[in-house]
Amino acid sequence: MSEIDSLKAQLESLQSDALAAFSSAADLAGLQQLRVNYLGKKGALTEVLKGVGKLPPAERPVIGQFVNQTKQSLSTALDEAEAGLAVKAKIARIEAERVDVTLAGRSVSKGALHPVQQGLDEMTAIFSQMGFAVAEGPEIENEFHNFDALNIPPEHPARAMHDTFFVEEMSDEPMLLRTHTSPVQIRAMKQFLAESGEPPLAVVAPGRVYRCDYDVTHSPMFHQVEVFKVDRDVSMAHLKGVLKHFLSTYFEKDVSIRLRPHYFPFTEPSAEVDIGCVFCAGKGCRICKNSGWIEVLGSGMIHPNVLKSVGIDSEEFSGFAFGLGVERLVMLKRGIPDLRMFFENDVRFLRRMGS
């Protein structure tokens, strides 16, 4: 057999093997590998072509034409195989991504506000509907707004380290995490006077407060809502009316209240506020210790010294103020036994209380 016949036989065998391999390729990646194996720079066709150099110059054009025909045949077969595999891949992808539109929809669980935030929003909304403007203040306060302006002298035990978180090196004056939302009362009155000149003003101030305390009913960080009103001829009767309306609206039923004499440095007279037990309707139970009453907040008439500290004439104007613990009221309304449940991040509790 001559050299040219031998090369033709090799090319025919290579073409036959390649066409069979192309038709049986399982995927596009495998087909691409076959392209490299047969038509690449180091592929099978290149190896066969190395023998062309051994042919006489007159015979080279003949074998060259045969090589081109073989190469064209393989390229065409590769393109056809690639197109077929691409169609198969598309069909497989469509089948894999098929959606049965007759299936019932999957419900998506929605997030919800934390029960404390729900309580804050609800309480603030009730006072807003009563005409109280919403005000906020800084959580890091100075001693003047947190203590001095509220008639709390330096020797008062509230200023002790075991009651208050003091912040070091914040400024030249002592700074602290506010122990109540009452400093907003001072800031709001000063700002109002600067803008409007004189009362009336009515404000609700919700926010976080901090004290060195932690047990079943106390947390080092908790939430309060401060409410106050200043005008001419404001009396305890106005205070009781606002409290009665708020508590009945919040608990969604007529709630009986009573005011017991108490002492707070920033109010005079001062009173603790009790509500008829919402669990036993005043008959006496374990929650109210069989008294029929539950203490919920402190209140009173704004002390004249507090009014003077912001430049309000206490002879002409008077006002009431009270502060309530948000967590306490939320616990009473929703039957939560332990304050710490608000901060433990138990998803089961949050999911149940979030609705």
Buried (B, 14 or more C-beta within 10 A) or exposed (E): EEBBEEBBEBBEEBBEEBBEBBEEBEEBEBBBBBBEBBBEEEBBBEEBBEBBEEBEEEBBEEBEEBBEEBBEBBEEBBEEBBEBBEEEEEEEEEEEEEEEEEEEEEEEEEEEEBBBBBBBEBBBEBBEEBEBEEBEBEBBBBBBBBBBBBBBEEEEEBBEEEEBBEEEEEEEEBBBBBBBBBBBBBBBBBBBBEEEEBBBBBBBBBBBBBBBEEEEEBBEEBBBBBBBBBBEEBEBEBBBEBBBBBBBBBBEEEBBBEBEEBEBBBBBBBBBBBBBBBEBEBEBBEBBEEEBBBBBBBBBBBBBBBBEBBEBEBEEBBBBBBBBBBBBBBBBBEEBEEBBBBBEEEEEBBEEBBE
